[in-house]
Amino acid sequence: MGAISAGLAAAFAAIAAGFGNSIVISHTIDAMARQPEIVGDLRTTMFIGVGLIEAVPILAIVVSFLVMNK
């Protein structure tokens, strides 16, 4: 049962991260199209946001490994 829950946690975290990344990137592209003069600032902010979003599946994998080892 632990292996199934660990796999589900990792899968849902990966799906949620992909969905979150797509929203952040699409809104950043929209903002770049509207205000091309602040492209550098938007890109930097986007990369920080994507990095924070990608931390969630990494933490989910760590928790999944901990659940499987109990």
DOLOVO-68391 format. One record per atom (N, C-alpha, C): residue in three letters; atom name; x, z, y. Coordinates in Angstrom, 3 decimals, always signed. Example, Ala and Ser with C-alpha at 12.3 -4.5 7.8 and 13.67 -1.06 7.14 Angstrom:
BEGIN
R  residuo  atomo         X         Z         Y
R      Ala      N   +13.190    +7.800    -5.690
R      Ala     CA   +12.300    +7.800    -4.500
R      Ala      C   +13.200    +7.800    -3.300
R      Ser      N   +12.850    +7.080    -2.250
R      Ser     CA   +13.670    +7.140    -1.060
R      Ser      C   +12.900    +7.870    +0.030
***
This chain:
BEGIN
R  residuo  atomo         X         Z         Y
R      Met      N    +0.818    +0.000    -1.189
R      Met     CA    +0.000    +0.000    +0.000
R      Met      C    +0.874    +0.000    +1.270
R      Gly      N    +2.016    +0.659    +1.194
R      Gly     CA    +2.915    +0.700    +2.337
R      Gly      C    +3.473    -0.672    +2.675
R      Ala      N    +3.767    -1.461    +1.639
R      Ala     CA    +4.318    -2.797    +1.878
R      Ala      C    +3.285    -3.713    +2.532
R      Ile      N    +2.040    -3.573    +2.122
R      Ile     CA    +0.989    -4.409    +2.719
R      Ile      C    +0.777    -4.037    +4.185
R      Ser      N    +0.724    -2.737    +4.459
R      Ser     CA    +0.526    -2.327    +5.851
R      Ser      C    +1.729    -2.690    +6.713
R      Ala      N    +2.927    -2.619    +6.152
R      Ala     CA    +4.121    -3.013    +6.902
R      Ala      C    +4.093    -4.507    +7.209
R      Gly      N    +3.700    -5.300    +6.245
R      Gly     CA    +3.600    -6.743    +6.468
R      Gly      C    +2.538    -7.103    +7.486
R      Leu      N    +1.400    -6.421    +7.416
R      Leu     CA    +0.340    -6.681    +8.393
R      Leu      C    +0.751    -6.278    +9.800
R      Ala      N    +1.429    -5.162    +9.920
R      Ala     CA    +1.888    -4.718   +11.243
R      Ala      C    +2.863    -5.718   +11.839
R      Ala      N    +3.792    -6.197   +11.035
R      Ala     CA    +4.763    -7.172   +11.531
R      Ala      C    +4.081    -8.496   +11.882
R      Ala      N    +3.132    -8.917   +11.056
R      Ala     CA    +2.446   -10.181   +11.315
R      Ala      C    +1.612   -10.117   +12.589
R      Phe      N    +0.852    -9.043   +12.759
R      Phe     CA    +0.023    -8.921   +13.953
R      Phe      C    +0.870    -8.778   +15.207
R      Ala      N    +1.997    -8.096   +15.102
R      Ala     CA    +2.882    -7.967   +16.261
R      Ala      C    +3.465    -9.325   +16.643
R      Ala      N    +3.827   -10.125   +15.659
R      Ala     CA    +4.367   -11.451   +15.941
R      Ala      C    +3.310   -12.361   +16.572
R      Ile      N    +2.095   -12.288   +16.071
R      Ile     CA    +1.010   -13.103   +16.630
R      Ile      C    +0.718   -12.678   +18.069
R      Ala      N    +0.656   -11.366   +18.297
R      Ala     CA    +0.379   -10.869   +19.650
R      Ala      C    +1.499   -11.235   +20.615
R      Ala      N    +2.740   -11.188   +20.160
R      Ala     CA    +3.861   -11.560   +21.028
R      Ala      C    +3.811   -13.045   +21.372
R      Gly      N    +3.474   -13.866   +20.410
R      Gly     CA    +3.341   -15.296   +20.686
R      Gly      C    +2.237   -15.575   +21.687
R      Phe      N    +1.126   -14.881   +21.540
R      Phe     CA    +0.015   -15.040   +22.486
R      Phe      C    +0.417   -14.558   +23.873
R      Gly      N    +1.083   -13.419   +23.951
R      Gly     CA    +1.526   -12.886   +25.237
R      Gly      C    +2.537   -13.785   +25.915
R      Asn      N    +3.475   -14.306   +25.134
R      Asn     CA    +4.472   -15.223   +25.700
R      Asn      C    +3.814   -16.483   +26.247
R      Ser      N    +2.830   -16.999   +25.527
R      Ser     CA    +2.175   -18.226   +25.994
R      Ser      C    +1.445   -17.983   +27.308
R      Ile      N    +0.837   -16.828   +27.460
R      Ile     CA    +0.140   -16.518   +28.716
R      Ile      C    +1.131   -16.386   +29.863
R      Val      N    +2.218   -15.639   +29.631
R      Val     CA    +3.212   -15.435   +30.690
R      Val      C    +3.830   -16.763   +31.117
R      Ile      N    +4.207   -17.579   +30.169
R      Ile     CA    +4.871   -18.839   +30.489
R      Ile      C    +3.910   -19.805   +31.176
R      Ser      N    +2.661   -19.872   +30.710
R      Ser     CA    +1.716   -20.798   +31.339
R      Ser      C    +1.404   -20.382   +32.775
R      His      N    +1.267   -19.089   +33.018
R      His     CA    +1.011   -18.645   +34.389
R      His      C    +2.237   -18.847   +35.279
R      Thr      N    +3.415   -18.706   +34.714
R      Thr     CA    +4.623   -18.955   +35.497
R      Thr      C    +4.726   -20.426   +35.883
R      Ile      N    +4.414   -21.308   +34.953
R      Ile     CA    +4.453   -22.743   +35.255
R      Ile      C    +3.414   -23.091   +36.328
R      Asp      N    +2.227   -22.474   +36.228
R      Asp     CA    +1.219   -22.699   +37.275
R      Asp      C    +1.719   -22.243   +38.636
R      Ala      N    +2.353   -21.076   +38.679
R      Ala     CA    +2.868   -20.561   +39.949
R      Ala      C    +3.997   -21.437   +40.480
R      Met      N    +4.837   -21.958   +39.587
R      Met     CA    +5.921   -22.856   +40.012
R      Met      C    +5.364   -24.145   +40.597
R      Ala      N    +4.263   -24.623   +40.034
R      Ala     CA    +3.660   -25.844   +40.555
R      Ala      C    +3.044   -25.614   +41.928
R      Arg      N    +2.506   -24.408   +42.155
R      Arg     CA    +1.891   -24.109   +43.438
R      Arg      C    +2.908   -23.795   +44.525
R      Gln      N    +3.998   -23.097   +44.148
R      Gln     CA    +5.003   -22.699   +45.133
R      Gln      C    +6.401   -23.028   +44.604
R      Pro      N    +6.821   -24.261   +44.756
R      Pro     CA    +8.126   -24.652   +44.209
R      Pro      C    +9.317   -23.994   +44.902
R      Glu      N    +9.120   -23.410   +46.065
R      Glu     CA   +10.251   -22.806   +46.769
R      Glu      C   +10.695   -21.472   +46.157
R      Ile      N    +9.880   -20.858   +45.313
R      Ile     CA   +10.284   -19.590   +44.707
R      Ile      C   +10.482   -19.714   +43.189
R      Val      N   +10.904   -20.891   +42.764
R      Val     CA   +11.091   -21.145   +41.336
R      Val      C   +12.115   -20.189   +40.727
R      Gly      N   +13.204   -19.926   +41.427
R      Gly     CA   +14.253   -19.055   +40.885
R      Gly      C   +13.755   -17.641   +40.634
R      Asp      N   +13.020   -17.099   +41.600
R      Asp     CA   +12.480   -15.754   +41.434
R      Asp      C   +11.457   -15.688   +40.307
R      Leu      N   +10.611   -16.709   +40.232
R      Leu     CA    +9.608   -16.730   +39.175
R      Leu      C   +10.255   -16.834   +37.795
R      Arg      N   +11.283   -17.655   +37.690
R      Arg     CA   +11.960   -17.827   +36.402
R      Arg      C   +12.603   -16.517   +35.951
R      Thr      N   +13.242   -15.823   +36.887
R      Thr     CA   +13.869   -14.547   +36.557
R      Thr      C   +12.831   -13.537   +36.089
R      Thr      N   +11.733   -13.453   +36.818
R      Thr     CA   +10.669   -12.529   +36.440
R      Thr      C   +10.063   -12.904   +35.095
R      Met      N    +9.929   -14.201   +34.837
R      Met     CA    +9.378   -14.649   +33.563
R      Met      C   +10.281   -14.237   +32.411
R      Phe      N   +11.594   -14.420   +32.569
R      Phe     CA   +12.507   -14.064   +31.489
R      Phe      C   +12.496   -12.566   +31.222
R      Ile      N   +12.364   -11.765   +32.272
R      Ile     CA   +12.260   -10.317   +32.067
R      Ile      C   +10.978    -9.984   +31.318
R      Gly      N    +9.876   -10.595   +31.701
R      Gly     CA    +8.603   -10.359   +31.020
R      Gly      C    +8.616   -10.802   +29.577
R      Val      N    +9.177   -11.958   +29.320
R      Val     CA    +9.257   -12.452   +27.942
R      Val      C   +10.151   -11.543   +27.099
R      Gly      N   +11.223   -11.059   +27.688
R      Gly     CA   +12.093   -10.141   +26.956
R      Gly      C   +11.384    -8.849   +26.591
R      Leu      N   +10.600    -8.328   +27.527
R      Leu     CA    +9.845    -7.112   +27.233
R      Leu      C    +8.766    -7.358   +26.186
R      Ile      N    +8.140    -8.522   +26.235
R      Ile     CA    +7.127    -8.850   +25.238
R      Ile      C    +7.764    -8.991   +23.858
R      Glu      N    +8.939    -9.583   +23.797
R      Glu     CA    +9.617    -9.777   +22.515
R      Glu      C   +10.131    -8.472   +21.920
R      Ala      N   +10.222    -7.426   +22.723
R      Ala     CA   +10.656    -6.130   +22.189
R      Ala      C    +9.602    -5.530   +21.262
R      Val      N    +8.341    -5.865   +21.475
R      Val     CA    +7.264    -5.298   +20.670
R      Val      C    +7.372    -5.699   +19.189
R      Pro      N    +7.552    -6.981   +18.845
R      Pro     CA    +7.679    -7.298   +17.416
R      Pro      C    +8.944    -6.712   +16.789
R      Ile      N    +9.995    -6.576   +17.581
R      Ile     CA   +11.215    -5.978   +17.041
R      Ile      C   +10.950    -4.523   +16.675
R      Leu      N   +10.260    -3.806   +17.556
R      Leu     CA    +9.898    -2.425   +17.243
R      Leu      C    +8.934    -2.353   +16.069
R      Ala      N    +8.035    -3.326   +15.955
R      Ala     CA    +7.107    -3.346   +14.820
R      Ala      C    +7.846    -3.561   +13.507
R      Ile      N    +8.867    -4.386   +13.514
R      Ile     CA    +9.669    -4.587   +12.296
R      Ile      C   +10.386    -3.302   +11.919
R      Val      N   +10.921    -2.588   +12.899
R      Val     CA   +11.601    -1.317   +12.625
R      Val      C   +10.618    -0.311   +12.032
R      Val      N    +9.441    -0.212   +12.618
R      Val     CA    +8.423    +0.698   +12.088
R      Val      C    +7.995    +0.264   +10.690
R      Ser      N    +7.886    -1.037   +10.466
R      Ser     CA    +7.521    -1.535    +9.138
R      Ser      C    +8.561    -1.152    +8.092
R      Phe      N    +9.828    -1.266    +8.451
R      Phe     CA   +10.877    -0.852    +7.518
R      Phe      C   +10.811    +0.644    +7.239
R      Leu      N   +10.508    +1.422    +8.267
R      Leu     CA   +10.391    +2.867    +8.071
R      Leu      C    +9.201    +3.212    +7.181
R      Val      N    +8.105    +2.495    +7.347
R      Val     CA    +6.925    +2.736    +6.505
R      Val      C    +7.226    +2.347    +5.054
R      Met      N    +7.937    +1.265    +4.868
R      Met     CA    +8.241    +0.822    +3.499
R      Met      C    +9.204    +1.774    +2.795
R      Asn      N   +10.061    +2.457    +3.518
R      Asn     CA   +11.041    +3.342    +2.892
R      Asn      C   +10.493    +4.721    +2.584
R      Lys      N    +9.263    +5.024    +2.992
R      Lys     CA    +8.685    +6.340    +2.680
R      Lys      C    +8.162    +6.369    +1.285
***
